Structure formats: C-alpha cells, structure tokens
C-alpha cells in the first residue's frame, strides 16, 4: 500500500472519471485534471469563480464545474482544452446541476425549485420541467438511462412524472399515495420505484412504471418513521432504516419484510465479531513536543477483538421533543457490491459501524471507534469497507478481518471523506482542503487482512 504526498483541493472535492482514467481536483478558482495512476496534471482550466461542485459526464469526455452564488455552470472538454461551454441561470438562480446519461445534456434546478432546465450541448436547445418538488432525491434517472423520474407537487398532491431521455417528452404522469413525499429510488433493474413519506409517517410504497401501486408497508404509527432507504445491487432487497433504530429488509417477490436488524446498545450474541479501536498515546517529551506543534497525541491505533460478553456500546441520550430531527435512528445504509453485506450506522451511536450478512440475515461484525465515523464506503469491486473518523488514519474491514493504516508523513491530515477509484485499485483520502491517494494491491492487502484476523 502506497500513499502520495499531500495535495490541495477545495472543500473535500475530488472526482474520479467514470472510466477511471482521470481525476478532477478543484483548487480555488481553477480545475486540475490529473492522471489517475500518476496524479500528473494533464490540463488546468481557469474557472469563473470558486468551484463549488464538480461532476464528470458519464462518457468521461466532459467535466462540469459550478458556482451556485454566481448561478453559473461551466463545461470543459478533456479532449479539446480550448472548447468551453457556459450556462448562466441569471436571476432564476441555481441550486443543483447534473449530467444526463447521454453526456450531451445538462440539467439545472432553479432557486425555490421553480423549474428544471434541460440544456442541450448539441443544438443549444432548452427544455423545461415544471413543478419539481423541493426534496433531496426528487430527480433520478433509471438504471438503463431510458427514463427520468421527477417528483412533483401540484395542488397539495404528490406526483411522479416519467420522461423519456432521448426526446425529453413526458410518457407517464401519475399521482402517488403520499401526504408529503420525502424521496424515491429506482430499483436496480429499473422495473419499479420505491417511494416513502417524510419522517412524520412511516410509509413505503412500491409503484410500477405504469403508475400501479404494487405494495404499501408501514411498520408502526404515531412516531418518527423512515430515515434512509436503499436497494441492494441485485434488486432483490430494499433496506429501510428508521428512527426506531432498526433496519427492515423487504424482498422483491412478495414485498414483505423478511428480516429486521436491531441496533441495540448492549451486545450479548457471540456469533458476531466486535472490533474495538484502541489508541496508544504519546508520553513524555514526544507528547510535549507534539502538543506544542499542534500535532495529534496518538502514537498508533489498532483494532482489538472483544471476546467477553455482554459488550456495551456508547450511545447519545436523546430527549424526546427537544429536536425536530433528533440524532437517532439508521441514517446511513450501504450494500456491498456483491450483495452479501449491508453496512449501517445508528446516528445515536456515531462511532459504531454495523455489518450484516445478507445470506444468513445475521449480524456479521461491529466496528467500534474512538471518534464518530465521518464516512464509510464499500470497494466497488469486492467486499472491502473503508472507514474514516476525522483523524489521520483509515480503517478497513473485509470478511478476513480488520486493519488500521496511518498516512505516513501526514499527521495533520484529518480524513473526513472517502472516494474509491472505479476499479478499487486506489482510494482518495479527503481532508477539508487537502487529500492523499492510497494505492493498494488487492491480493497482498487481502493476505495482510487474513494474517491480522
């Protein structure tokens, strides 16, 4: 495993191109395109202002940058550095920018969600989508890229519009049985849509593309409901995280719950492995010197397997009625690429990651850290989980065991975000204004994990 030197970036931003050849790194008012294997700068673009968002086109030939304050999006060509396109929303404002799957259209969302504008890079034509709903997951393309689903709000009712992405024509428009739609998600095969209510009501609905409601599920009433929803890569399962600190697994055949995974603060089961982070602090003169220089006072950190039961996990006490959105419940859910594992985090146990075995429907492992987990991400090619907690260490879990790695020569880099390369051959470790790339050999790494377990 090799690490690069520390490099600069803006706001934890680095984006790998979909084909894996390049990475785009914004630095204040310019955008650097680097080779993903050597990190050599291939081309630099001077942007209009501070870069707030970077997104690659699906074909990796173009990259867009945006500044929401100036309401400007700029598109750059990797093959022709002299080519440039500028989109200025002007007084309409700019909230979101994204590529269409064909890499020749860009979608921008105006302030107050007044409309979504579809800009063509081919013939400079413009199309509009009216009445989009003000939600985070209100616009999604189908996995086969043939359709765009948009959540809409009209006359105090929720609707879903399906738009064909070749002609940008409306092909289906239907109302859904929600009082206040909070989000929706395409199934992995694109055959159905999962739609859910705001946390005020626990309700999940499954709709076909014809607008037929195939199933409705509610686990309980009169309490905060759904917090996170995700499909498995195979499309066989829908995982629903809720404020009652449980994950419920719905199957795609009968649309019924086949298992629920509780996140309890006391673990009695001996069938799961509990890994607990242990820090070794600096002492004596090295500790004094590190304190003066503002460096971490930790010499090293490792995982230690907890063998005794029961094990009590640290949790945050939440007072009912004190917060509109309390820090409790399953806020993050991620399936591994091979569909065998589900990683989750209970927000009132922010330092703990739970890993569930999907074939056995049991708890596989628990990772307990000293500091709250900032982010975790699965390797896109194999069941390997990377975790960061805001320090200079990166943590790995695989079915073979656990490992902690300190970034050499970078004690001040506080990792708050992770970006896997599409091939899984490298991992970008992102600080707030710095980053380092970790290059790894998968075969040797799996052997190391096996020997440490």
C-alpha positions in Angstrom: 0.0 0.0 0.0 1.5 3.3 -1.1 0.5 6.9 -0.4 1.0 10.1 -2.4 2.2 13.3 -1.0 -0.4 15.7 0.4 -2.1 17.8 -2.3 -4.5 20.7 -2.2 -8.2 20.8 -3.0 -11.4 22.7 -2.2 -13.9 21.5 0.3 -13.1 17.8 0.3 -13.7 17.6 -3.5 -12.1 15.1 -5.8 -14.0 13.2 -8.5 -12.8 10.1 -10.5 -13.9 9.9 -14.1 -16.3 7.0 -14.8 -13.8 5.3 -17.0 -11.1 5.6 -14.2 -8.5 7.4 -16.4 -8.7 10.8 -14.8 -9.5 12.6 -11.5 -10.8 16.2 -11.3 -9.5 18.3 -8.5 -10.7 21.9 -7.9 -8.2 24.3 -6.4 -9.8 27.7 -5.5 -10.8 29.1 -9.0 -9.2 26.5 -11.2 -9.8 22.9 -12.1 -7.0 20.4 -12.4 -7.4 17.2 -14.5 -4.9 14.6 -13.3 -3.9 11.2 -14.5 -5.4 8.7 -12.0 -2.4 6.4 -11.9 0.4 9.0 -11.6 -1.5 12.1 -10.5 0.4 14.1 -13.0 -1.5 17.3 -14.1 -2.7 16.9 -17.7 -4.6 20.1 -18.1 -5.8 23.1 -16.0 -9.0 25.1 -16.5 -9.4 28.6 -15.2 -13.0 28.9 -13.9 -15.1 32.0 -13.4 -15.1 31.8 -9.7 -14.6 29.5 -6.7 -15.6 25.9 -7.7 -18.4 24.5 -5.5 -19.3 21.4 -7.5 -17.5 19.1 -9.9 -19.2 16.3 -11.9 -17.9 14.1 -14.7 -20.0 13.3 -17.8 -20.9 9.6 -17.9 -18.7 9.1 -21.0 -15.7 10.8 -19.3 -15.2 13.3 -22.2 -16.5 16.3 -20.4 -16.5 17.7 -16.8 -18.7 20.5 -15.4 -18.0 22.9 -12.6 -20.4 25.2 -10.9 -20.7 28.2 -8.6 -24.1 28.5 -7.0 -23.6 32.0 -5.8 -22.9 33.3 -9.3 -25.6 31.0 -10.8 -23.0 29.8 -13.3 -22.1 26.3 -14.6 -19.1 25.7 -16.9 -18.4 22.6 -19.0 -14.9 21.6 -20.1 -13.7 19.1 -22.7 -10.9 16.8 -21.8 -10.1 16.0 -25.5 -10.2 19.7 -26.6 -9.0 22.0 -23.8 -9.9 25.1 -25.9 -13.6 24.1 -26.0 -15.8 25.6 -23.3 -19.5 26.0 -22.6 -21.0 28.4 -20.0 -24.5 28.2 -18.6 -25.8 31.3 -16.8 -29.1 30.9 -15.0 -29.1 34.6 -14.1 -32.0 35.8 -11.9 -33.6 32.3 -11.9 -30.8 31.2 -9.5 -29.0 27.8 -9.3 -29.5 25.1 -6.8 -28.4 21.9 -8.5 -26.5 20.7 -11.6 -26.3 17.2 -13.0 -25.5 15.4 -16.3 -28.0 13.5 -18.3 -26.9 9.9 -19.1 -26.1 10.7 -22.8 -23.4 13.2 -21.7 -24.8 15.8 -24.1 -27.4 17.4 -21.9 -27.1 19.2 -18.5 -30.0 19.6 -16.0 -30.1 22.7 -13.8 -32.6 23.3 -11.0 -33.6 26.9 -10.3 -34.0 28.5 -6.9 -37.1 27.7 -5.0 -37.5 24.7 -7.3 -39.4 26.8 -9.8 -38.3 24.6 -12.7 -35.7 22.2 -14.0 -34.0 23.3 -17.3 -32.5 20.8 -19.7 -29.7 22.3 -21.8 -28.5 20.6 -25.0 -24.8 20.8 -25.9 -25.5 19.5 -29.4 -28.0 22.0 -30.8 -28.3 24.5 -27.9 -32.0 23.8 -27.4 -33.6 24.2 -24.0 -36.5 22.2 -22.4 -38.2 22.8 -19.1 -39.7 20.6 -16.4 -42.3 22.4 -14.3 -43.3 21.9 -10.6 -40.4 19.8 -9.3 -40.7 19.1 -5.6 -38.3 20.5 -3.1 -36.7 17.3 -1.9 -33.1 15.9 -2.0 -34.0 12.8 -4.0 -36.5 14.3 -6.3 -34.9 13.7 -9.7 -33.4 10.3 -10.7 -32.5 8.5 -14.0 -33.4 4.9 -14.4 -30.5 2.4 -14.3 -30.9 1.7 -18.1 -30.8 5.5 -18.7 -34.0 5.4 -20.7 -36.2 7.4 -18.3 -36.0 10.3 -15.9 -38.3 10.2 -12.9 -39.2 13.6 -11.3 -41.2 14.1 -8.1 -43.7 16.9 -8.4 -46.1 18.8 -6.1 -49.3 20.2 -7.6 -52.5 21.3 -5.8 -51.2 19.8 -2.5 -50.7 16.4 -4.0 -47.6 14.4 -4.9 -47.0 13.1 -8.5 -44.3 11.2 -10.4 -43.5 12.1 -14.0 -41.6 9.8 -16.2 -39.7 11.5 -19.1 -38.1 9.7 -22.0 -34.5 10.9 -22.1 -34.0 10.7 -25.9 -36.8 13.1 -26.8 -37.4 14.6 -23.3 -41.1 14.0 -23.8 -43.4 13.1 -20.9 -44.5 9.5 -21.2 -46.3 8.9 -17.9 -47.7 11.1 -15.1 -49.4 9.6 -12.1 -50.3 10.6 -8.5 -48.9 8.6 -5.5 -50.5 7.8 -2.2 -48.4 10.0 0.0 -49.3 13.0 2.1 -45.8 14.5 1.8 -43.3 12.5 -0.4 -39.8 12.6 1.0 -37.9 10.7 -1.6 -38.0 7.8 -4.1 -35.5 5.4 -5.7 -35.4 3.2 -8.8 -34.9 -0.5 -8.2 -31.6 -1.8 -9.6 -33.3 -3.3 -12.7 -35.4 -0.2 -13.3 -38.8 -2.1 -13.1 -40.3 -0.3 -10.0 -40.0 2.8 -7.9 -39.7 2.8 -4.1 -41.4 5.9 -2.6 -41.5 6.9 1.0 -43.1 9.5 3.3 -41.5 12.2 5.5 -40.4 11.0 9.0 -43.8 12.1 10.3 -45.4 9.0 9.0 -43.9 5.5 8.4 -44.9 4.5 4.9 -43.2 2.9 1.9 -44.9 2.4 -1.4 -43.8 0.3 -4.4 -45.0 1.6 -7.8 -44.7 0.1 -11.3 -43.8 2.3 -14.2 -47.4 2.2 -15.3 -48.4 4.0 -12.1 -49.9 1.0 -10.3 -49.2 0.7 -6.6 -47.9 -2.9 -6.1 -47.4 -2.7 -2.3 -47.7 -0.5 0.8 -45.8 -1.1 4.0 -46.0 0.6 7.4 -44.1 -0.7 10.4 -45.7 1.5 13.1 -47.7 4.7 13.6 -47.6 7.9 15.8 -43.8 8.0 15.9 -40.9 9.3 13.7 -40.6 6.9 10.7 -38.2 6.4 7.8 -34.7 7.9 7.8 -32.9 6.0 5.0 -33.8 3.7 2.1 -31.5 1.8 -0.4 -31.9 -1.0 -2.9 -29.4 -3.9 -3.0 -27.3 -4.0 -6.2 -29.2 -7.2 -7.3 -32.5 -5.5 -6.7 -33.7 -8.4 -4.6 -33.9 -6.4 -1.3 -35.0 -3.0 -0.2 -33.4 -1.9 3.1 -35.4 0.6 5.2 -33.7 2.4 8.0 -35.9 4.1 10.6 -35.9 6.2 13.8 -36.7 3.1 15.9 -33.1 2.1 15.4 -33.9 -0.9 13.1 -33.2 -1.8 9.5 -36.0 -3.8 7.8 -35.3 -5.9 4.8 -38.1 -6.2 2.2 -37.9 -8.8 -0.6 -38.8 -8.1 -4.2 -41.1 -11.1 -4.8 -43.8 -10.6 -2.2 -42.9 -7.1 -1.0 -42.9 -8.3 2.6 -40.3 -7.9 5.4 -38.1 -10.9 5.7 -35.8 -9.7 8.5 -35.2 -6.7 10.8 -31.9 -5.8 12.2 -32.0 -4.0 15.6 -29.1 -1.7 16.7 -29.0 -2.2 20.4 -26.6 -0.7 22.9 -25.8 -4.0 24.6 -24.5 -7.0 22.6 -24.9 -10.4 24.0 -24.6 -12.5 20.9 -21.3 -14.5 20.4 -22.0 -15.1 16.8 -20.7 -11.7 15.7 -17.1 -10.3 16.0 -16.7 -7.0 17.8 -13.6 -5.0 16.8 -12.8 -2.1 19.1 -10.3 0.7 18.3 -7.5 1.1 20.8 -5.3 4.1 20.8 -1.7 4.2 22.1 -0.9 7.7 23.2 2.4 9.5 23.2 4.1 10.0 26.5 6.9 12.1 27.9 8.9 14.5 25.7 7.3 13.4 22.4 3.9 14.2 23.8 5.0 17.6 24.9 6.6 18.4 21.5 3.5 17.2 19.6 1.3 19.4 21.8 3.4 22.5 21.2 3.4 21.8 17.4 -0.4 21.1 17.4 0.1 17.5 16.3 -2.1 14.5 17.4 -1.1 13.0 20.7 -1.7 9.4 19.4 1.2 7.2 18.5 -0.8 4.5 16.8 -4.2 3.0 16.8 -5.3 -0.6 16.2 -8.4 -2.9 16.3 -8.7 -5.2 19.2 -11.2 -8.1 19.2 -13.6 -8.1 22.1 -14.1 -11.7 23.4 -16.2 -11.1 26.5 -20.0 -10.7 26.5 -22.0 -8.6 27.0 -20.5 -5.6 25.4 -21.9 -2.1 26.0 -21.7 0.4 23.2 -21.5 4.1 23.8 -24.7 6.0 22.7 -26.0 9.5 22.8 -29.0 10.1 25.0 -31.8 11.9 23.1 -34.5 13.8 24.9 -37.9 13.4 23.2 -39.4 16.6 21.8 -36.2 18.6 22.1 -35.2 18.4 18.4 -37.1 18.4 15.2 -34.7 15.9 13.7 -33.1 14.0 16.6 -29.7 12.3 16.2 -31.2 8.8 16.5 -32.0 6.0 14.0 -30.4 4.5 11.0 -29.2 7.4 8.9 -26.7 5.6 6.6 -27.1 2.3 4.8 -24.8 0.8 2.2 -24.8 -2.6 0.4 -21.5 -4.2 -0.7 -21.1 -4.7 -4.5 -21.5 -8.4 -4.3 -24.8 -8.1 -2.4 -23.5 -10.1 0.6 -23.1 -7.4 3.2 -25.0 -4.4 4.5 -23.2 -1.7 6.5 -25.2 0.7 8.7 -24.8 3.4 11.3 -27.2 4.3 14.1 -26.9 8.0 14.5 -27.1 8.0 18.3 -24.1 5.6 18.2 -22.0 7.6 15.8 -18.7 5.8 16.4 -20.1 2.4 15.6 -20.5 0.6 12.2 -22.7 -2.5 12.0 -22.1 -5.1 9.2 -24.8 -7.6 8.5 -24.6 -10.8 6.5 -27.4 -10.8 3.9 -27.3 -14.6 3.0 -27.6 -15.5 6.7 -29.6 -12.5 7.8 -27.4 -12.1 10.9 -25.0 -9.6 12.4 -21.5 -10.3 11.0 -19.3 -7.7 12.7 -19.3 -4.5 14.7 -16.6 -1.8 14.4 -16.3 0.4 17.5 -14.2 3.6 17.1 -12.9 6.2 19.5 -14.3 9.1 17.4 -17.5 9.5 15.5 -17.4 8.0 12.0 -17.4 10.7 9.3 -17.9 8.4 6.3 -17.6 4.8 5.2 -17.6 3.4 1.6 -17.5 -0.1 0.0 -14.9 -1.0 -2.5 -16.7 -1.0 -5.9 -15.2 -4.4 -6.8 -15.0 -6.5 -3.7 -16.4 -6.7 -0.1 -14.0 -4.3 1.5 -15.2 -1.4 3.6 -13.2 1.8 4.2 -13.9 4.0 7.2 -12.7 7.4 8.3 -13.2 9.2 11.7 -11.7 12.6 11.1 -8.1 11.7 12.1 -5.0 10.7 10.0 -6.0 7.0 9.9 -8.0 5.0 7.5 -9.8 1.8 8.7 -10.5 -1.3 6.6 -12.8 -4.2 7.1 -13.2 -7.3 5.0 -14.5 -10.9 5.7 -10.9 -11.7 6.5 -10.5 -9.2 9.3 -9.8 -5.5 10.2 -6.9 -3.2 9.7 -5.9 0.4 10.6 -3.5 2.4 8.5 -1.8 5.8 9.4 -1.0 8.1 6.5 2.8 8.4 6.6 4.2 11.9 6.9 0.7 13.5 7.3 -0.2 13.7 10.9 -2.3 16.9 10.4 -4.5 15.5 7.6 -7.9 14.9 9.1 -9.8 12.5 6.8 -13.5 13.4 6.5 -14.4 11.8 3.2 -13.5 8.8 1.0 -13.6 8.3 -2.8 -12.9 4.8 -4.2 -11.5 4.6 -7.7 -14.0 2.7 -10.0 -11.6 -0.2 -10.2 -11.0 -0.4 -6.5 -7.2 0.0 -7.1 -6.9 3.2 -5.1 -8.7 5.3 -2.5 -8.8 9.1 -2.2 -8.5 10.2 1.4 -10.1 13.7 1.6 -9.5 16.4 4.2 -11.2 19.7 4.2 -8.6 21.4 1.9 -6.1 18.6 1.4 -6.1 15.0 0.1 -3.8 12.0 -0.4 -4.3 8.9 -2.6 -3.8 5.4 -1.3 -2.7 2.9 -3.9 -3.2 -0.7 -2.9 -2.5 -4.1 -4.3 -5.7 -6.1 -3.7 -4.0 -9.5 -3.4 -1.4 -8.5 -0.9 -3.9 -6.5 1.0 -6.3 -9.4 1.4 -3.4 -11.5 2.7 -2.5 -8.9 5.2 -6.1 -8.7 6.5 -6.2 -12.5 6.7 -3.0 -12.7 8.7 -4.2 -9.9 11.1 -7.5 -11.6 11.8 
